[in-house]
Amino acid sequence: MKMDRRIVKFIKKHHVLTVATCVNNKPWTANCFYAYMEEENCFVFITDDDTRHGKEFDANPGVAGSVVLETKIIGKIRGLQFEGEVSKPDEELYGKVRKAYLKRFPVAMLMETNLWVLKITHAKLTDNRLGFGKKVKYRG
């Protein structure tokens, strides 16, 4: 199933996601700058391997997260909730992933980067502009 264009458009307008991990029944969240690769239907982000969430990706690659628009106007509220699987890009995908991330965040060229890929398996966009509580869903 292909991702609904409204979800893709929303993802591309933003640049920070919140990703939630859970290991040993202890949840954790982290905020990360991301690039979105539409063809692969994945977020690309960087984080150090020694962060709590970096370590937890290895223990449990199943994650949940969100991308939100902050607004006080109820009729303009929009936000994406998602589930997915996090991994390091394989050799075949690495160059493409790196290029996508550096195109969006050129300053990352100056940093040592540990790239991660978050493949979206389920997503739900709430968009009050379409009607209060209107949802657009995706299941991969």
C-alpha positions as CSV (number, residue, x, y, z in Angstrom):
1,M,0.0,0.0,0.0
2,K,1.3,3.4,-1.0
3,M,1.5,6.2,1.6
4,D,-1.3,8.8,1.2
5,R,0.0,12.0,-0.4
6,R,-1.4,14.1,2.5
7,I,0.8,12.2,4.9
8,V,3.9,12.5,2.7
9,K,3.3,16.2,2.3
10,F,3.0,16.7,6.0
11,I,6.2,14.7,6.7
12,K,8.1,16.7,4.1
13,K,7.1,20.1,5.7
14,H,8.6,19.2,9.0
15,H,12.1,18.2,10.2
16,V,11.9,16.9,13.8
17,L,10.5,13.6,14.9
18,T,10.0,12.1,18.3
19,V,10.9,8.4,18.5
20,A,9.9,6.2,21.4
21,T,11.7,3.0,22.4
22,C,10.8,0.5,25.1
23,V,13.1,-2.1,26.6
24,N,12.4,-4.1,29.8
25,N,9.1,-2.2,30.1
26,K,10.9,1.1,30.4
27,P,9.8,3.6,27.7
28,W,12.1,6.4,26.4
29,T,11.7,9.2,23.9
30,A,14.2,11.2,21.9
31,N,13.8,14.0,19.3
32,C,15.8,13.8,16.1
33,F,16.2,15.9,13.0
34,Y,15.1,13.8,10.0
35,A,15.1,13.6,6.2
36,Y,12.3,11.6,4.6
37,M,13.0,9.2,1.7
38,E,9.6,8.8,-0.1
39,E,10.6,5.9,-2.4
40,E,11.8,3.9,0.6
41,N,9.1,5.2,2.9
42,C,11.5,5.9,5.7
43,F,12.9,8.6,8.0
44,V,16.6,9.0,8.0
45,F,18.2,10.5,11.1
46,I,21.5,10.5,13.1
47,T,22.2,9.6,16.7
48,D,25.2,8.2,18.5
49,D,25.3,4.5,19.3
50,D,26.0,5.2,23.0
51,T,22.8,7.3,23.6
52,R,20.0,5.5,25.5
53,H,17.8,5.3,22.4
54,G,20.7,4.2,20.2
55,K,21.4,1.3,22.5
56,E,17.7,0.5,22.7
57,F,17.3,0.3,18.9
58,D,19.6,-2.7,19.0
59,A,17.7,-4.4,21.9
60,N,14.2,-3.7,20.3
61,P,14.1,-2.1,16.8
62,G,10.3,-1.7,17.0
63,V,9.5,1.9,17.8
64,A,6.7,4.4,17.8
65,G,6.8,8.1,17.3
66,S,5.3,11.4,16.2
67,V,5.8,14.5,14.1
68,V,3.6,17.4,15.2
69,L,2.7,21.0,14.2
70,E,2.5,23.2,17.3
71,T,-0.5,25.5,17.2
72,K,-3.0,26.9,19.7
73,I,-5.7,27.0,17.0
74,I,-7.8,23.8,17.3
75,G,-8.9,24.0,13.7
76,K,-5.3,23.9,12.5
77,I,-4.0,21.0,14.6
78,R,-2.1,18.4,12.6
79,G,0.1,15.5,13.8
80,L,1.5,12.2,12.7
81,Q,1.7,9.1,14.8
82,F,3.7,6.2,13.5
83,E,5.1,2.7,14.2
84,G,8.2,1.4,12.5
85,E,11.4,-0.6,12.6
86,V,14.8,1.1,13.1
87,S,18.0,-0.2,11.7
88,K,21.4,1.0,10.4
89,P,21.4,1.2,6.6
90,D,23.0,-1.7,4.8
91,E,25.9,-1.0,2.3
92,E,23.5,-0.9,-0.6
93,L,21.3,1.8,0.9
94,Y,24.0,3.8,2.9
95,G,25.1,6.2,0.1
96,K,21.5,7.1,-0.8
97,V,20.6,7.6,2.9
98,R,23.7,9.7,3.6
99,K,23.0,11.9,0.5
100,A,19.4,12.5,1.5
101,Y,20.3,13.5,5.0
102,L,23.2,15.8,4.0
103,K,21.0,17.4,1.4
104,R,18.5,18.4,4.1
105,F,21.2,19.1,6.8
106,P,24.5,20.1,5.1
107,V,26.0,21.0,8.5
108,A,26.1,17.3,9.3
109,M,29.0,17.0,6.9
110,L,31.1,18.4,9.7
111,M,30.1,15.8,12.2
112,E,30.8,12.1,12.6
113,T,27.4,10.6,11.9
114,N,25.8,7.4,12.8
115,L,22.9,7.1,10.3
116,W,19.7,5.3,11.1
117,V,16.7,4.3,9.0
118,L,13.2,4.1,10.4
119,K,11.0,2.2,8.0
120,I,7.3,3.2,8.6
121,T,5.0,0.3,9.0
122,H,1.9,2.1,10.2
123,A,0.9,5.8,10.3
124,K,-2.0,8.0,11.3
125,L,-2.2,11.6,10.4
126,T,-4.7,13.7,12.3
127,D,-5.7,16.9,10.4
128,N,-8.3,19.1,11.8
129,R,-8.3,21.2,8.7
130,L,-10.2,18.3,7.1
131,G,-12.7,18.3,9.9
132,F,-12.4,17.9,13.6
133,G,-10.4,14.7,14.4
134,K,-10.2,13.7,10.8
135,K,-7.7,10.8,10.3
136,V,-5.7,9.7,7.3
137,K,-4.2,6.2,7.8
138,Y,-1.5,4.1,6.3
139,R,-0.6,0.4,6.9
140,G,2.4,-0.9,5.1
